[in-house]
């Protein structure tokens, strides 16, 4: 029940932010917004969202999903990220105030894990002071193996006692 309440609250917050910007919420936009809120802990591609929304909105087209995602990015309620896998991935911007979170990308299963500790704040300040560059944002990604894949890799490398 807690996840449902959280999703409903998030969806309401995103709707309000769109309405404050004068963005009309059509039936299809509402369906895409709901799918984003339902999966707010994931980094979905346009194709992922299209397949999810198509379950309830059978007549939606992929082009509509792309246009809506572009609109939502411009409105600041979602963020687009490229993790080097050939797809643009989208994540909900639950809090419009700037904050930094970073990503851990598993090279084995493709899982994307977020962490919120900002390790670069001091570095940002030093770079800005040294260069005069006004930094407004940054992105940090670590590539490696998640705990599940580490276990699988260890099992595969372990000698087989049956041999």
Rosetta blueprint (number, residue, H / E / L):
1 X L
2 X H
3 X H
4 X H
5 X H
6 X H
7 X H
8 X H
9 X H
10 X H
11 X H
12 X H
13 X H
14 X H
15 X H
16 X H
17 X H
18 X H
19 X H
20 X H
21 X L
22 X L
23 X L
24 X L
25 X L
26 X L
27 X H
28 X H
29 X H
30 X H
31 X H
32 X H
33 X H
34 X H
35 X H
36 X H
37 X H
38 X H
39 X L
40 X L
41 X L
42 X L
43 X L
44 X E
45 X E
46 X H
47 X H
48 X H
49 X H
50 X H
51 X H
52 X H
53 X H
54 X H
55 X L
56 X L
57 X L
58 X L
59 X L
60 X L
61 X L
62 X H
63 X H
64 X H
65 X H
66 X H
67 X H
68 X H
69 X H
70 X H
71 X H
72 X H
73 X H
74 X H
75 X H
76 X L
77 X L
78 X E
79 X E
80 X E
81 X E
82 X E
83 X L
84 X L
85 X L
86 X L
87 X L
88 X E
89 X E
90 X E
91 X E
92 X E
93 X L
94 X L
95 X L
96 X L
97 X L
98 X L
99 X L
100 X L
101 X L
102 X E
103 X E
104 X E
105 X E
106 X E
107 X L
108 X L
109 X L
110 X L
111 X L
112 X E
113 X E
114 X E
115 X E
116 X L
117 X L
118 X L
119 X L
120 X L
121 X H
122 X H
123 X H
124 X H
125 X H
126 X H
127 X H
128 X H
129 X H
130 X H
131 X H
132 X L
133 X L
134 X L
135 X L
136 X L
137 X L
138 X L
139 X L
140 X L
141 X E
142 X E
143 X E
144 X E
145 X L
146 X L
147 X H
148 X H
149 X H
150 X H
151 X H
152 X H
153 X H
154 X H
155 X H
156 X H
157 X H
158 X L
159 X L
160 X L
161 X L
162 X L
163 X L
